[in-house]
Amino acid sequence: MQLGVFLPISGRATGPDTLMDAARSAEAQGFDAIWSADRVVTPWTIKTSYPYSENHEFIVPPDRPFLDSFTCLAFLAACTEKIMLGISVLVLPYRHPLYWTRVAVSIERLSRGRLIMGVGVGWMEEEFEALGVSFKDRGRMTDEQLQILSSLWTEEHISYNGQFYRFQDLAFHPKPVQQPRIPIWVGGEGIAAQRRTAKYGDAWFPYYVTITPAELRAGYDNTLRLAAEAGRDPAQVKLTCCRGIEVTRESVPQDESRLRGSPEQLVEALRAYRDIGVEHLALQFTVPRWPDRVEQIERFAQEVMPHLRN
């Protein structure tokens, strides 16, 4: 099981030195990937329920910095040598596919094939409204984009005639280093995300605040069933996941729906994810202050990761 770590592209700590140090440290510590979040604009008032925090409130206040995900990964591509670079997740309806696929391939080529594209439909109605994008159409827009990108990255003459995107006989070069395309990991937790993964994705990539390994495996099994129904080989669809994590000083009562505990407890908890077939786990260390997160990441790398590699 590969392990990734989220970087501080938002909040007071973010900046070139912090990001460079965090990425280089993650690479030296043996993490397999570094992950960036995605945001275009943050409204001052957000009424939409946020699905990825315990209190369902968005975790980055509107007056805090939030850097662009692609820009950060392009910067970090030049600061690192071998670690994978991932977005969790790019909200596809916010950008035209002919634009973002060009940016993605540019980063992927300049990093010598190190990009992973986590993609999703988005959740914040206020952000869609600010960008002038239809919230209710976001799923269908995403499906069209997923159809388009495979053609852009694999074909010579590309045309598309859909409800939201239309173009005729385009060239798209260069193609990605990774073949047949940059890996597409589909975010989202419900049946629509599982169905979208089954049709278009290389991996199901949900982010759960609380879930047991058995529940995660059940969702993946459903994704595999849907892939077979869609005429795909289920073996082409991997299981990946994002989870929050906290490393404690002492042992704490265990709840299999959360990743929280001492290094010894986390080794056992994470082995359960490996045992159900998770191929990559992107970890978001949840303590609020960046210096505390640095400490937890270092402890995790030193006291947990070696036991998961054996």
N, C-alpha and C positions, 0 to 999 in steps of 0.2 A: 504494500500500500504506500503510495506516494503521499507526501505531506507538503502543503503550501501554507503561507502566512500572509495575512492582509497587512498592507503598509498604510502609514498615516498620510493619505493624500488629502485629508480634511482635518479641521481642528487647528488650534493655536500652534501646535508643534510642527505643522507641515512646513516644508521649505526645502531648498535644494540640498543643504547639508544633511538634514534629518533623513530625507528620502535616500540619498546616496549611501549614508552610513547604514540605514536599515536594510537596503537591498544587498549591499556588499556583506553585511553581517549574516543575513539569511543564507546567502550563497556559501559563505565560509562555514557556517554551522551545519550545512548539509540539507537544508530544505530544498525541495524539488521545484517550487514555484513561488513567486511573489504575486500578490493579487491587489488590484485596484478596484474601487467602487466607481459608480457612474452617476453624475448629477449635472444637469445643465443650469438650472436656476432653482433657488430655494425661496418660496413665498414666505412672507412674514407670518401669515396665518395659514395653518394647515389643518383642515378638518378631516381629511381622509385618514382612516386608521392605518397605521404603519404595521405591516405584518411581521417585522423582524426585530421587535423589541418586546420585552415582557409587559410593558405598560401601553404598547401600541402607539407610542408617540415617537416621532422622528428624532433621531439621536443627535443630529448636528444642528445647533441653533443657526438661524439665518444670518447672524452677524459674524460667523466664523468662516475662515477660508475653506473653499472646496475646489481643489484643482481639477482640471480636465483629465479624464482617465487616459485617453490616447496620448496626450502630451506627456504625461508622467511616464508612461511605458516607453515612449520614444527616448526620453531623457535617460531612463534606467537601462535601456538596451545598450547605451554607450558606456554605462558605468559598471556593467556586469559582463560575464563571459559565457556562462553555461546555464544559469538558472532560467526556468521557463517564466514567461511574462503573461499574466492573465487578467482579464476584465470580468468582474462579477457584480452585475452583468450589464452589458451595453443594452440600453433601452432602444430597440430598433426603430419604433415609429418616430422617435425624435429626430432622426437623420435620414436623408435620402440614401437609398442603398448604393447608388452610383458614387456617392461621396465617401461614405464610411468604409466601403470595401476597398477603395483606393488607399485610404489612410492605413487600414489594417494590413494590407499587403506590403505597403512601404515599411511599416514597423517590422513585419515578419521577415522581409528580405534583409533589412539592415541589421536585424538581430541574428541572422543566419538560421531562421526557422524556429524561433523560440516562442511564438505567440500562440496562446489559447484564447479563443473567442467564447466567453460566456455571454449568452444573449437572453433577452427576456422582453416581456410586453409592457412592463412598467406598472406602477400602482398608484401614483399620486395624481389625483384629478386636477389639482390646482396647477401642477407643472404642465400637464397637457394643455390646459386652458391658456396659460401664459404663452405657450409655443404655437398656439393655433392649430393643434392636432386633435382629432376626434378621439376622445377616451373610449367611446363605445366601439369604435372600429379598430382598436389597437391590436386585437388578436388577428383579424383578417389581414391587416397591414403587415404584421409580423410574418404570417404565413407566406404572403407574396414575396417578402424580402428573402425568406429562406429558400424559396424556389429560385429567385434571381441569382443569389450569390454562388450557388453551385455552377450555374452556367458561366458567370463572369470568371470564375477561377479555373474552369476546365475547358471551355469551348473557344473557338476562334471567332466565329460570327455569332453575336448574341442579340436576340430580339426577345421582347416580352410585351404581352398585351393583357394587362390585368385591370382590376377595378381602380387601383390606386397608383400603379406605375405602368408606364408605357414607353417603349423605345424600340428602335429598329436598327438592326445590323451594326452593332457597335463592336469595336475592338477593345480588348482589355489586356494590357501588358504592363509590367511583368506578371506572370503567374506566381503563385506561392512556391516557396521552397518545399514545404511539406506537401506530400502528395497523398491522395488526389486533391486535398485542399487543407486550409487551416482548420484544425479541429473545432467543431461547433458543439458547445455544451449548453444545453437548453435549461435555463433556470425556470423556477416556478414549482409549486408544490401540488397543485390539484390535478384533476383529470384532464383539463385542457392542456396543461404543460406536459403531462405524460403522453397524451396523444400527439402533441407537436414533436416531442422527442422521438416518438416511435416512427413518425413519417420523415423527419428531416435531420435529427440530431445524431451526433456521434456519442453523446453521453447525456444522461439525465443528471441535472446539477442543481438540486433544490437547496434552499437555505432554511433550516428549521431551528427555531428557538428551543423547542422541546420535542423530542421524538426518541423512541427506543429503536435499537438496531432492528428488532423484529418488525416494527412498523415501517421502517425505511425499506427493508427488504420486501415487504408486501407491496409497497408502491412501485418498487423496481420490477417485481414479478408482473404487475399489471402492465407496466411499460413494455416489457418483453412480449406479453400476450398481444398488445396492440401493435407492436412492430411486426409480429407474424401475420396478423390480420391485414396489415398494410402491404404485405408482400415483401417485407424485408427479412434478412437473416437476423434474428435477435442477437446473435453473437457480435454483430456490428455495433451494438449499443452498450456502452459501459455504464457503470454506476459510480458517480462521483457525488460529492456533497460538501456544503459549507456548514460549519458549526461554530458557535461561540464556545470559548473555553476559558477556564480560570484555574491557575495552579495555586494551590493553597500551601501554607507552611506545615500544617498538621493534617492528619487524616480527618475527613468529615463524613457524616452519613451519606451513603451513596443513593443516587436516584438515576436509574439507567436512562432516563429521558434527557439528562444533562451531562455535560462534560465539566465536572468540577471536582477537584480533589488533590491529594498529594501526588507527587510523581509516581509512586507505586500504584496508587489507585487509578491514575490516568492510563498507565500501561495496560492494566486489565480492561479498562473501559474501551480503549482504542482497539485492543485485540478483537473485541466483539465486532467492530466495524470491518476489520480486515476479514474476519471469518464469514461475514455475509456477502463479501465480494466487492466492497468499496475499493476502487482502484486509486482514487485521489481524494484526500480530505483537506479542504481549505479551511484553515483555522483563524478565527478572529478572537484575539485575546481581549477580553471584555472590560478589564479595569480601565477607568477613564483617563488617568494621567499617563502620558507617553513614557516618562521614566520608569513607572511601575510596569508598563507593558514590556519595555526593554528587558527588565529584570526577569519577568515571567517567561519571555521568549528564550532567553539564555538558559534558564533553569530547565525549560522543556527540552531544548536542544541537547543539553548535557545529561539530563537524568531520565528522560523519557524516550527520546528518539533512538538511542542505541539499542534499547530492548525491543523496539518494533522493527528494526532492521535485521535482527537475527532470526 
